[in-house]
Amino acid sequence: MTSINITKARAKLNQIVSEVNEFSQPITIINNRGKNAVLIGEEDWKAIQETLYLNSIPGMSQSNLASKEKEISDQPSFQ
């Protein structure tokens, strides 16, 4: 993950936000107090939130895995 100190981030904030959104790569912003932050794009944040929500539903992860396994086994074999 790319990192930048807070002073440089402040000076280049528009550029950093554009890059984070364009490349979907988070950037760690480092301060001199040891309390860093991570900047991510809004769409990536929404995707993370949706994944966390879906994983919080009991049985959802197992259901998704079972569904994927069924899709694979249902595909025709070309041997």
N, C-alpha and C positions, 0 to 999 in steps of 0.2 A: 504494500500500500504506500502510495506517495505521501510525503509529509512536507509541511512548510511551517516556518515559525510565524507567530501571530502578527508580527510587524510587517513581514512581507505579504502575508495573507490580506491584511487590512489594505495595503496599497494596491493589491491586484484582485480584490474581491469579485468584481464583475467578470474578469477573465476566469477565475477559479470556478465560480458558479457555472459559467458556460461550459467549461471543460468537464466538470462533474456530471452535468446533464448530458453532454454529447457522448461521452465515453462510458458512462455508468460505472465510473471508478471512484470510490470514496477517497477523500483526502484527509489525513490527520493534521489538525492544526495544533501546533505545539506552543505552549506558553512557558514562561520562565518559573512558574510556580508548581510545575509538575502535574497540573490538571489539564490534560489535553482534551480535545473534542474531535469528532469525526463529522465531516460534511458529506452528505449524500444527496442525490437528486430526489425531488419530490416523488417521482414515479417509482423509484427504487424503494423509498420509504413506504409508499402505499403497498407495494408488493410484499415487503417484509411484514407489514402489519396484517395483511390478508393471510399470509402463510402462518403467522403466529396464531391468528384467530382460528384458522382451520385445524391447526395442530392441537388446539385446546379442546376441540370437540372430541369427547370419548369415542374411540373406535375409528375416527376419520382416517388416520394414517394407515391403519391396517386395511381399511376398505379401499383406499387408493392403491396400495400395493397389490391387493388381491385383484383389483380391476386391471392393473397393468399386466399382471401375470396372465390373466384370462385373455387380454388382447393379443399377447405374444403367442399363446397356445392356439388361438383361433385363426392365426394367419396360415394360409396355405403353404405347404412345403413344395419347393421346386426341384426336388432331387430326383 
